Amino acid sequence: MRPDGEREWRLSAAEPGLWQHVVDQLGTAVVVLDPAGLIVAVNPAAERLLGRAAAVMYGQDLHDLCHRDPGGTRIPRERCPLLQALAEGRSARGDDDRCLRGDGRLIPISWSATPLTDDGVSQGMVVLVVETAADRRARRERAERAERAERAEQAERVERAAHTSALESLTERLTLLAEITDVLGQTLEVDEALARLSRLLVPRLADWAVVDLRVGSHQVHRVAVTGPEGRDAGQEDWRGPLPSAGDAAHSPLVQVLNGGGPVLQDRADMDAPPDSPLAAVHSAFLGATGAASVITVPLGSRRQVTGALTLVRTDPARPFGTGDVDVVSDIGRRVGLVIDNARRFGRQRAVAEAMQRNLLPPLPQPGRIQLAARYQPAPAGSQVGGDWYDAFTLRDGTLALVIGDVEGHDLTAAAGMAQLHGILRSLVWDHTEPTGAVVDRLDNAMHAITTVPTATLVLARVEGPDTGPWTLRWTSAGHPPPLLLTPDGNAQYLEAGQGLLLGADLSAGGHRPSAAHALPPGSTLLLYTDGLIEVPGSDLDTGLGRLRRHALALAHEPLDTLCDRLSSRMPPGSTDDIALLALRLPMP
């Protein structure tokens, strides 16, 4: 409410198609003015009352065009109450004015004006215009209807029922639109998004739903066909590549795919002969479904059409209406946006995965010691992470092992992983200091050289001659502990050597510890990232116990087989990528 108690009109965030439909159906003339008093919108009732087409009135000054005094003279602008109200941003009305119609007739009118605002800023004014004589006629008609009270009451009941039905239908459409928006926002996978969409549209809004996507400049694939449960459109599978659409064809589907607006068809429209191979396939599909009413809308905007959505109703008594076209058009825009985002995400993900795989180094072949490694991207729909592994021979012949995880799940994380990989190699290659001291120096360098905020890793050295005995020396910076499998059937987590993750603030004079453990001949050492043990809804101890059981069951397998099967045995639900580095010592 305004401070003076008058009610303001505010531009609503509701669906533009719905508001347009409401205004068009009003029997009262509605004229929308911009802050300068120029006409920016009229409804059909205004065109009829003012005797002018909308296209002729747009951009015209309403006052100069048709506002007159009772004598038919143009009112001076400084004395016009409508212009004064527009300038002051307040409501106003007039009851004894005249309007000069386009045909030259002068008609008596009353008008009511209300300001339009957006966050307190005037956007113009909406003016309702009523012919005064029409009001008097309406009062006489109401008086006559009062004499026929019983029939009027019955008509009112019928009208009330119709309004209730219309409101229920509108509520159902808006509810469906909200559900679709929510469902589409939960995935970046095109196939999953379309499957969820189809389950909502059929049978609530249509009997059949079809999605056609552009996969190239002139290629179209029918990727989804959904109908009533237990029915198919004949014996043919209608999904797959479609024939060329062509640019000259005029069938509704071709026009929509080429950037046209939504199309509503009835049975007579569908009887027109197809004018392209694509139109012929689509016409055959509509015939197979027994289509009685069809809506075809673009996916996306007219500037960027990613495909088309076709909805079919088979009951002639329940055809689509213009309100359905508005709702389905809005759905098409939202689906097109989801598809476009999913494709962008897929391209970024492919680049990041390729970058990450190319940065993971080939493994050395240190004598009789066996090495194997695996990198597994996060499941579809998740982002690429910064998990990495490394194995290389130091200057003194010692084998170094590294497993790490950089914070983040994007190209930045993959780039940070590459930075740490290079810095750590340079720090450890020709230094024989304890692993804890090397990790501390890496932590200091990470702040000065890279943009990585935090990371975890295990740095280990396998010391000993080619024939053994061997000793593992390692430091963990906030990373899950190595798992040692011995030939006697035991599995042990090496929990010593634990220190703060990289990026944490070590207290003055603090340092990360180093640890050592003898490695028996024939033993297997597993270094891994948290994607192998963390599953949503499960705690860390459960994940560590699961990994121990699976590793023991596979301990007798060749090292490559162990790595392959270990990652495949992890339960579903993980949203993280996995890096795994395995070492097996020879038997005497």
C-alpha positions as CSV (number, residue, x, y, z in Angstrom):
1,M,0.0,0.0,0.0
2,R,1.1,3.6,-0.6
3,P,1.4,5.9,2.5
4,D,-1.7,7.7,1.5
5,G,-3.7,4.5,1.5
6,E,-4.0,4.1,-2.3
7,R,-3.0,0.7,-3.7
8,E,-0.1,0.5,-6.2
9,W,0.1,-1.9,-9.1
10,R,3.4,-3.8,-9.2
11,L,4.8,-5.7,-12.1
12,S,4.5,-9.3,-11.1
13,A,7.1,-12.0,-11.4
14,A,4.3,-14.4,-12.5
15,E,4.4,-16.1,-15.8
16,P,4.2,-13.5,-18.6
17,G,2.1,-15.9,-20.8
18,L,-0.5,-16.3,-18.0
19,W,-0.8,-12.5,-17.5
20,Q,-1.1,-11.9,-21.2
21,H,-3.9,-14.4,-21.4
22,V,-5.8,-12.8,-18.4
23,V,-5.5,-9.3,-19.8
24,D,-6.6,-10.4,-23.3
25,Q,-9.8,-12.0,-21.9
26,L,-10.9,-8.9,-20.0
27,G,-13.9,-7.1,-21.3
28,T,-12.7,-3.8,-20.0
29,A,-10.3,-1.7,-22.1
30,V,-6.8,-1.7,-20.7
31,V,-4.1,0.7,-21.9
32,V,-0.5,0.7,-20.5
33,L,1.5,3.9,-20.7
34,D,5.2,4.4,-20.2
35,P,6.5,7.3,-17.9
36,A,6.2,9.7,-20.9
37,G,2.5,8.9,-21.5
38,L,3.2,6.9,-24.6
39,I,1.1,3.7,-25.3
40,V,3.1,0.5,-24.9
41,A,0.4,-2.1,-24.6
42,V,-3.4,-2.4,-25.2
43,N,-5.8,-5.4,-24.9
44,P,-8.4,-6.3,-27.6
45,A,-11.1,-4.6,-25.6
46,A,-9.1,-1.3,-25.9
47,E,-8.7,-1.7,-29.6
48,R,-12.5,-2.1,-30.0
49,L,-13.4,0.8,-27.7
50,L,-10.8,3.3,-29.1
51,G,-11.5,2.2,-32.7
52,R,-7.8,1.6,-33.6
53,A,-5.5,-1.3,-34.1
54,A,-2.9,-2.0,-31.5
55,A,-0.1,-1.5,-34.0
56,V,-1.3,2.0,-34.9
57,M,-1.5,3.1,-31.2
58,Y,1.9,1.8,-30.0
59,G,4.2,4.7,-29.3
60,Q,1.4,7.3,-29.6
61,D,0.6,9.8,-26.8
62,L,-2.7,8.7,-25.3
63,H,-3.7,12.2,-24.3
64,D,-3.1,13.7,-27.7
65,L,-4.5,10.8,-29.5
66,C,-8.0,10.5,-28.0
67,H,-8.5,12.3,-24.7
68,R,-11.1,15.2,-25.1
69,D,-13.3,17.3,-22.8
70,P,-17.2,17.0,-22.9
71,G,-17.2,19.6,-25.7
72,G,-14.9,17.5,-27.8
73,T,-12.0,19.9,-27.4
74,R,-8.5,18.6,-26.7
75,I,-7.7,19.2,-23.0
76,P,-4.6,21.4,-22.4
77,R,-1.8,19.1,-21.2
78,E,-1.2,21.1,-18.0
79,R,-4.9,20.7,-17.0
80,C,-5.1,17.0,-17.8
81,P,-5.7,15.0,-14.6
82,L,-4.4,11.8,-16.2
83,L,-1.1,13.4,-17.1
84,Q,-0.8,15.0,-13.7
85,A,-1.4,11.6,-12.0
86,L,1.2,10.0,-14.3
87,A,3.8,12.7,-13.4
88,E,3.1,12.5,-9.6
89,G,2.9,8.6,-9.6
90,R,-0.5,8.5,-8.0
91,S,-3.9,7.0,-8.8
92,A,-6.7,9.1,-10.5
93,R,-10.1,8.8,-12.2
94,G,-12.4,10.7,-14.5
95,D,-16.1,10.3,-15.0
96,D,-17.2,12.9,-17.6
97,D,-14.7,12.8,-20.4
98,R,-14.9,12.1,-24.0
99,C,-12.8,9.8,-26.3
100,L,-12.1,10.5,-30.0
101,R,-12.3,7.1,-31.7
102,G,-10.3,6.2,-34.8
103,D,-13.5,6.5,-36.9
104,G,-14.0,10.1,-35.7
105,R,-16.9,9.4,-33.3
106,L,-16.8,11.1,-29.9
107,I,-18.0,8.7,-27.1
108,P,-18.5,9.4,-23.4
109,I,-16.1,7.6,-21.1
110,S,-15.0,7.2,-17.5
111,W,-11.5,6.1,-16.7
112,S,-9.4,4.9,-13.8
113,A,-5.6,5.1,-13.7
114,T,-3.1,3.3,-11.4
115,P,0.7,3.7,-11.4
116,L,3.0,0.8,-12.2
117,T,6.1,0.6,-10.0
118,D,9.0,-1.7,-9.7
119,D,11.0,-1.4,-6.4
120,G,9.6,2.1,-5.9
121,V,10.6,3.2,-9.4
122,S,7.7,4.4,-11.7
123,Q,7.4,2.3,-14.8
124,G,4.3,4.0,-16.2
125,M,0.6,3.7,-15.6
126,V,-2.2,1.3,-16.4
127,V,-5.5,3.0,-17.5
128,L,-8.9,1.2,-17.5
129,V,-11.5,2.9,-19.9
130,V,-15.2,2.3,-19.8
131,E,-17.9,3.7,-22.2
132,T,-20.4,5.5,-19.9
133,A,-23.4,4.7,-22.0
134,A,-22.4,1.0,-21.9
135,D,-22.4,1.2,-18.1
136,R,-26.0,2.6,-18.1
137,R,-27.1,-0.2,-20.5
138,A,-25.5,-2.7,-18.2
139,R,-27.4,-1.4,-15.2
140,R,-30.7,-1.6,-17.1
141,E,-29.8,-5.2,-18.1
142,R,-29.0,-6.1,-14.5
143,A,-32.4,-4.6,-13.4
144,E,-34.1,-6.8,-16.0
145,R,-32.2,-9.8,-14.9
146,A,-33.4,-9.2,-11.4
147,E,-36.9,-9.9,-12.6
148,R,-35.7,-13.3,-13.7
149,A,-33.9,-14.1,-10.5
150,E,-34.2,-17.9,-10.7
151,R,-32.6,-18.0,-14.1
152,A,-29.9,-15.5,-13.1
153,E,-29.0,-17.6,-10.0
154,Q,-28.7,-20.7,-12.2
155,A,-26.5,-18.9,-14.7
156,E,-24.3,-17.6,-11.8
157,R,-23.9,-21.2,-10.5
158,V,-22.8,-22.3,-13.9
159,E,-20.4,-19.4,-14.3
160,R,-19.0,-20.1,-10.8
161,A,-18.5,-23.7,-11.6
162,A,-16.7,-22.7,-14.8
163,H,-14.5,-20.3,-13.0
164,T,-13.7,-22.9,-10.4
165,S,-12.8,-25.4,-13.1
166,A,-10.6,-22.8,-14.8
167,L,-8.8,-22.0,-11.5
168,E,-8.3,-25.7,-10.8
169,S,-6.9,-26.2,-14.2
170,L,-4.6,-23.2,-13.8
171,T,-3.5,-24.4,-10.4
172,E,-2.7,-27.8,-11.9
173,R,-0.6,-26.3,-14.7
174,L,1.3,-24.0,-12.3
175,T,1.9,-27.0,-9.9
176,L,3.2,-29.1,-12.9
177,L,5.4,-26.2,-14.0
178,A,6.9,-25.9,-10.5
179,E,7.5,-29.6,-10.2
180,I,9.2,-29.7,-13.6
181,T,11.4,-26.8,-12.6
182,D,12.4,-28.6,-9.5
183,V,13.1,-31.9,-11.2
184,L,15.1,-30.4,-14.0
185,G,17.3,-28.5,-11.5
186,Q,18.4,-31.8,-9.9
187,T,20.5,-33.1,-12.8
188,L,23.0,-32.1,-15.4
189,E,22.5,-35.3,-17.4
190,V,20.4,-34.8,-20.6
191,D,19.0,-38.3,-20.7
192,E,18.0,-38.3,-17.0
193,A,16.4,-34.8,-17.3
194,L,14.3,-35.9,-20.3
195,A,13.3,-39.1,-18.6
196,R,12.1,-37.2,-15.5
197,L,10.3,-34.6,-17.8
198,S,8.4,-37.3,-19.7
199,R,7.3,-39.0,-16.4
200,L,5.7,-35.6,-15.3
201,L,4.1,-34.7,-18.7
202,V,2.5,-38.1,-19.4
203,P,-0.3,-38.6,-18.5
204,R,-0.9,-35.4,-16.5
205,L,-0.8,-33.0,-19.4
206,A,-0.6,-35.2,-22.5
207,D,-1.0,-38.8,-23.8
208,W,2.3,-38.7,-25.6
209,A,5.5,-36.7,-25.3
210,V,8.2,-36.5,-27.9
211,V,11.6,-34.8,-27.6
212,D,13.7,-34.1,-30.7
213,L,17.2,-32.6,-30.3
214,R,19.6,-30.9,-32.7
215,V,23.0,-32.7,-32.7
216,G,24.5,-30.7,-35.5
217,S,23.7,-27.9,-38.0
218,H,21.4,-30.2,-40.0
219,Q,21.0,-33.3,-37.9
220,V,18.0,-34.1,-35.6
221,H,17.7,-37.1,-33.3
222,R,14.4,-38.2,-31.7
223,V,15.8,-39.0,-28.2
224,A,12.6,-39.6,-26.2
225,V,9.1,-41.0,-27.0
226,T,6.8,-41.5,-24.0
227,G,3.2,-42.7,-24.2
228,P,0.6,-44.3,-22.0
229,E,1.8,-47.2,-19.9
230,G,1.5,-50.5,-21.8
231,R,1.1,-48.9,-25.2
232,D,3.4,-48.2,-28.1
233,A,3.0,-46.2,-31.3
234,G,2.6,-49.2,-33.5
235,Q,5.4,-51.7,-33.7
236,E,8.0,-49.2,-34.8
237,D,10.7,-47.7,-32.5
238,W,10.3,-44.0,-33.4
239,R,13.6,-43.0,-31.6
240,G,16.8,-42.4,-33.5
241,P,18.1,-40.1,-36.2
242,L,15.5,-38.3,-38.2
243,P,15.7,-37.3,-41.9
244,S,16.9,-33.9,-42.9
245,A,14.4,-31.1,-42.1
246,G,15.4,-28.7,-44.9
247,D,15.0,-24.9,-44.7
248,A,12.1,-24.5,-47.1
249,A,9.7,-26.9,-45.5
250,H,6.7,-25.4,-43.7
251,S,5.5,-28.3,-41.4
252,P,5.1,-27.2,-37.7
253,L,8.0,-29.4,-36.4
254,V,10.4,-28.2,-39.1
255,Q,9.4,-24.6,-38.5
256,V,9.9,-24.9,-34.7
257,L,13.3,-26.6,-35.2
258,N,14.3,-23.7,-37.5
259,G,13.5,-21.1,-34.9
260,G,9.7,-20.6,-35.3
261,G,7.3,-20.1,-32.4
262,P,5.0,-22.7,-30.8
263,V,2.3,-24.4,-33.0
264,L,-1.1,-25.7,-32.0
265,Q,-2.6,-28.3,-34.4
266,D,-6.0,-29.9,-34.6
267,R,-7.0,-33.0,-36.6
268,A,-7.7,-30.9,-39.8
269,D,-4.2,-29.3,-39.6
270,M,-2.6,-32.8,-39.4
271,D,-4.3,-33.9,-42.6
272,A,-2.1,-31.6,-44.7
273,P,0.4,-33.6,-46.8
274,P,4.0,-33.5,-45.4
275,D,6.4,-31.4,-47.4
276,S,9.8,-32.9,-46.2
277,P,11.1,-36.3,-45.2
278,L,11.2,-35.2,-41.6
279,A,7.6,-34.0,-41.8
280,A,6.6,-37.4,-43.3
281,V,8.2,-39.4,-40.4
282,H,6.5,-37.1,-37.8
283,S,3.2,-37.3,-39.6
284,A,3.4,-41.1,-39.6
285,F,4.1,-41.0,-35.8
286,L,1.1,-38.8,-35.1
287,G,-1.1,-41.1,-37.2
288,A,0.1,-44.1,-35.3
289,T,-0.7,-42.5,-31.9
290,G,-4.2,-41.4,-33.1
291,A,-3.4,-37.8,-32.3
292,A,-6.4,-35.4,-32.1
293,S,-4.6,-32.3,-30.8
294,V,-0.9,-31.5,-30.9
295,I,1.4,-28.8,-29.4
296,T,4.9,-28.3,-30.7
297,V,7.2,-25.8,-29.0
298,P,10.9,-25.0,-29.3
299,L,13.4,-26.1,-26.6
300,G,15.3,-23.0,-25.7
301,S,14.8,-19.5,-27.1
302,R,14.2,-18.5,-30.7
303,R,17.8,-17.3,-30.9
304,Q,19.2,-20.7,-29.8
305,V,16.9,-23.7,-30.4
306,T,18.3,-27.0,-29.1
307,G,15.3,-29.0,-30.2
308,A,11.5,-29.4,-30.1
309,L,9.0,-30.8,-27.6
310,T,5.8,-32.3,-29.1
311,L,2.8,-33.2,-26.8
312,V,-0.1,-35.2,-28.2
313,R,-3.7,-35.7,-26.9
314,T,-5.7,-38.5,-28.5
315,D,-9.2,-37.6,-27.1
316,P,-11.1,-35.2,-29.5
317,A,-13.2,-34.1,-26.5
318,R,-10.1,-32.8,-24.7
319,P,-8.1,-30.7,-27.1
320,F,-5.2,-28.4,-26.1
321,G,-6.1,-24.7,-25.6
322,T,-4.1,-21.5,-25.8
323,G,-3.5,-21.7,-22.0
324,D,-1.8,-25.1,-22.6
325,V,0.4,-23.5,-25.3
326,D,1.6,-20.9,-22.8
327,V,2.5,-23.5,-20.2
328,V,4.2,-25.9,-22.7
329,S,6.2,-23.0,-24.2
330,D,7.5,-22.1,-20.8
331,I,8.4,-25.8,-20.2
332,G,10.2,-25.8,-23.5
333,R,12.3,-22.8,-22.5
334,R,13.3,-24.4,-19.2
335,V,14.2,-27.7,-20.8
336,G,16.2,-26.0,-23.5
337,L,18.2,-24.2,-20.8
338,V,18.9,-27.4,-18.9
339,I,20.1,-29.1,-22.1
340,D,22.3,-26.2,-23.0
341,N,23.8,-26.2,-19.5
342,A,24.3,-30.0,-19.6
343,R,26.1,-29.8,-22.9
344,R,28.4,-27.0,-21.6
345,F,29.1,-29.0,-18.5
346,G,29.8,-32.1,-20.5
347,R,32.4,-30.3,-22.6
348,Q,34.1,-28.8,-19.5
349,R,34.1,-32.2,-17.9
350,A,35.7,-33.9,-20.9
351,V,38.4,-31.2,-21.0
352,A,39.1,-31.6,-17.3
353,E,39.2,-35.4,-17.5
354,A,41.6,-35.4,-20.5
355,M,43.8,-32.8,-18.7
356,Q,43.8,-34.9,-15.5
357,R,44.6,-38.2,-17.3
358,N,47.4,-36.6,-19.3
359,L,49.0,-35.2,-16.2
360,L,49.0,-38.6,-14.4
361,P,52.5,-40.0,-15.2
362,P,53.4,-43.5,-16.5
363,L,54.7,-45.8,-13.8
364,P,58.4,-46.8,-13.6
365,Q,59.6,-50.4,-13.6
366,P,61.8,-50.7,-10.5
367,G,63.4,-54.1,-10.9
368,R,61.2,-57.0,-9.6
369,I,58.8,-54.6,-7.7
370,Q,55.4,-54.4,-9.4
371,L,53.4,-51.2,-9.7
372,A,49.9,-50.6,-10.9
373,A,47.6,-47.5,-10.7
374,R,44.1,-46.5,-11.6
375,Y,42.3,-43.2,-11.9
376,Q,38.5,-43.3,-12.0
377,P,36.5,-40.0,-12.6
378,A,33.6,-39.2,-10.5
379,P,30.2,-40.7,-11.6
380,A,28.2,-39.0,-14.3
381,G,26.7,-35.7,-13.1
382,S,29.5,-34.9,-10.7
383,Q,32.5,-32.7,-11.4
384,V,36.1,-33.6,-12.0
385,G,38.3,-33.6,-8.9
386,G,42.0,-33.2,-8.1
387,D,43.0,-36.7,-7.1
388,W,46.4,-37.8,-8.3
389,Y,49.2,-40.4,-7.9
390,D,52.9,-40.5,-8.8
391,A,55.7,-43.0,-8.7
392,F,59.3,-42.3,-9.7
393,T,62.9,-43.3,-8.9
394,L,65.0,-40.8,-6.9
395,R,68.5,-39.9,-7.6
396,D,69.9,-42.5,-5.2
397,G,67.7,-45.3,-6.7
398,T,65.0,-45.3,-4.1
399,L,61.4,-45.6,-5.2
400,A,59.1,-42.7,-4.3
401,L,55.3,-43.1,-4.1
402,V,52.8,-40.3,-3.9
403,I,49.0,-40.2,-3.6
404,G,47.1,-36.9,-3.1
405,D,43.9,-35.0,-3.3
406,V,43.6,-31.3,-4.1
407,E,40.6,-29.3,-2.8
408,G,38.0,-28.6,-5.4
409,H,36.2,-30.3,-8.2
410,D,36.9,-28.5,-11.4
411,L,39.6,-27.4,-13.9
412,T,41.2,-25.3,-11.1
413,A,41.6,-28.4,-8.9
414,A,43.2,-30.3,-11.8
415,A,45.6,-27.5,-12.5
416,G,46.5,-27.3,-8.8
417,M,47.2,-31.0,-8.8
418,A,49.6,-30.5,-11.7
419,Q,51.4,-27.7,-9.8
420,L,51.9,-29.8,-6.7
421,H,53.0,-32.8,-8.7
422,G,55.8,-30.8,-10.3
423,I,56.9,-29.0,-7.1
424,L,57.0,-32.2,-5.1
425,R,59.1,-34.1,-7.7
426,S,61.7,-31.3,-7.6
427,L,61.8,-31.2,-3.8
428,V,62.2,-34.9,-3.2
429,W,64.3,-36.1,-6.2
430,D,67.8,-35.4,-4.8
431,H,67.1,-35.0,-1.1
432,T,67.6,-37.7,1.5
433,E,65.9,-35.8,4.4
434,P,62.9,-37.4,6.2
435,T,59.6,-37.5,4.3
436,G,58.1,-35.2,6.9
437,A,60.6,-32.5,6.2
438,V,59.9,-32.7,2.5
439,V,56.2,-32.4,3.0
440,D,56.7,-29.3,5.3
441,R,58.8,-27.7,2.5
442,L,56.1,-28.5,0.0
443,D,53.5,-26.9,2.3
444,N,55.6,-23.7,2.4
445,A,56.1,-23.7,-1.4
446,M,52.4,-24.3,-2.0
447,H,51.4,-21.0,-0.3
448,A,54.1,-19.1,-2.2
449,I,53.9,-20.6,-5.7
450,T,50.4,-22.1,-6.2
451,T,46.8,-21.1,-5.7
452,V,45.9,-24.4,-4.1
453,P,44.1,-23.6,-0.8
454,T,44.4,-27.1,0.9
455,A,45.4,-30.6,-0.1
456,T,46.1,-34.0,1.4
457,L,48.8,-36.5,0.4
458,V,51.0,-39.4,1.4
459,L,54.7,-39.2,0.4
460,A,56.5,-42.6,0.8
461,R,59.9,-44.1,0.0
462,V,60.5,-47.8,-0.5
463,E,64.1,-48.4,0.6
464,G,66.1,-51.5,0.1
465,P,68.0,-53.5,-2.5
466,D,66.2,-55.3,-5.4
467,T,66.2,-58.5,-3.4
468,G,65.1,-57.0,-0.1
469,P,64.7,-56.5,2.7
470,W,62.5,-53.4,2.2
471,T,61.5,-50.6,4.5
472,L,58.6,-48.1,3.9
473,R,59.2,-44.6,5.1
474,W,56.3,-42.2,4.8
475,T,54.5,-39.1,6.0
476,S,50.7,-38.5,5.7
477,A,49.4,-34.9,5.4
478,G,45.8,-35.4,6.5
479,H,45.3,-38.3,4.0
480,P,43.8,-41.7,4.6
481,P,46.4,-44.3,5.8
482,P,48.2,-46.7,3.5
483,L,46.9,-50.3,3.6
484,L,49.4,-53.1,3.8
485,L,48.4,-56.7,2.8
486,T,50.8,-59.4,3.9
487,P,51.2,-63.0,2.5
488,D,50.0,-64.5,5.8
489,G,46.5,-63.1,5.1
490,N,46.6,-60.0,7.3
491,A,45.6,-56.4,6.4
492,Q,46.9,-53.5,8.4
493,Y,46.3,-49.7,8.1
494,L,49.6,-47.9,8.6
495,E,48.3,-45.1,10.8
496,A,51.6,-43.7,12.0
497,G,53.2,-40.7,10.4
498,Q,50.0,-38.7,10.4
499,G,50.3,-34.9,10.2
500,L,48.1,-31.9,9.3
501,L,46.9,-31.5,5.8
502,L,48.7,-29.1,3.4
503,G,47.4,-25.5,3.9
504,A,46.8,-25.9,7.6
505,D,48.7,-23.5,9.9
506,L,51.4,-25.4,11.7
507,S,52.2,-23.9,15.1
508,A,55.6,-22.1,15.4
509,G,58.4,-24.7,15.2
510,G,56.0,-27.5,14.4
511,H,56.7,-30.2,11.8
512,R,55.0,-33.2,10.3
513,P,56.2,-36.6,11.6
514,S,57.8,-39.4,9.5
515,A,57.2,-43.1,10.1
516,A,58.9,-46.4,9.1
517,H,57.6,-50.0,8.7
518,A,59.2,-53.1,7.4
519,L,57.6,-54.6,4.2
520,P,57.6,-58.4,4.1
521,P,58.4,-60.1,0.8
522,G,55.3,-60.7,-1.3
523,S,53.3,-58.0,0.5
524,T,51.0,-55.5,-1.3
525,L,50.8,-51.8,-0.4
526,L,47.8,-49.8,-1.4
527,L,47.7,-45.9,-1.5
528,Y,44.3,-44.5,-2.3
529,T,42.1,-41.3,-2.2
530,D,39.0,-40.9,-0.1
531,G,36.7,-41.6,-3.1
532,L,37.5,-45.3,-2.4
533,I,36.2,-45.3,1.1
534,E,33.7,-42.4,1.4
535,V,30.0,-43.0,0.4
536,P,27.2,-40.6,1.3
537,G,25.3,-42.0,4.3
538,S,28.2,-44.1,5.5
539,D,30.8,-43.2,8.1
540,L,34.6,-43.4,7.5
541,D,35.2,-46.5,9.7
542,T,32.6,-48.4,7.7
543,G,34.4,-47.4,4.5
544,L,37.8,-48.4,5.8
545,G,36.4,-51.7,7.0
546,R,34.8,-52.3,3.6
547,L,38.1,-51.6,1.8
548,R,40.0,-53.9,4.1
549,R,37.6,-56.8,3.4
550,H,37.6,-56.4,-0.4
551,A,41.4,-56.0,-0.5
552,L,42.0,-59.2,1.5
553,A,39.6,-61.1,-0.8
554,L,41.6,-59.9,-3.8
555,A,45.1,-60.1,-2.3
556,H,46.0,-63.3,-4.3
557,E,45.0,-61.8,-7.6
558,P,47.5,-60.2,-10.0
559,L,48.1,-56.6,-9.2
560,D,46.3,-55.2,-12.2
561,T,43.3,-57.4,-11.5
562,L,43.3,-56.3,-7.9
563,C,43.1,-52.7,-8.9
564,D,40.4,-53.2,-11.4
565,R,38.1,-55.2,-9.1
566,L,38.8,-53.2,-6.0
567,S,37.2,-50.0,-7.5
568,S,34.4,-52.0,-9.1
569,R,33.4,-53.5,-5.7
570,M,32.7,-50.1,-4.2
571,P,29.0,-49.5,-3.4
572,P,27.1,-47.0,-5.6
573,G,26.5,-43.5,-4.4
574,S,30.0,-42.0,-4.4
575,T,30.3,-38.5,-5.8
576,D,34.1,-38.3,-5.8
577,D,36.8,-39.4,-8.1
578,I,39.3,-42.2,-7.2
579,A,43.0,-42.5,-7.5
580,L,44.7,-45.8,-6.5
581,L,48.4,-46.7,-6.5
582,A,49.4,-50.3,-5.7
583,L,52.9,-51.8,-5.1
584,R,53.7,-55.5,-4.7
585,L,57.1,-56.8,-3.5
586,P,58.6,-60.0,-4.9
587,M,58.8,-63.3,-3.0
588,P,62.3,-64.5,-2.1
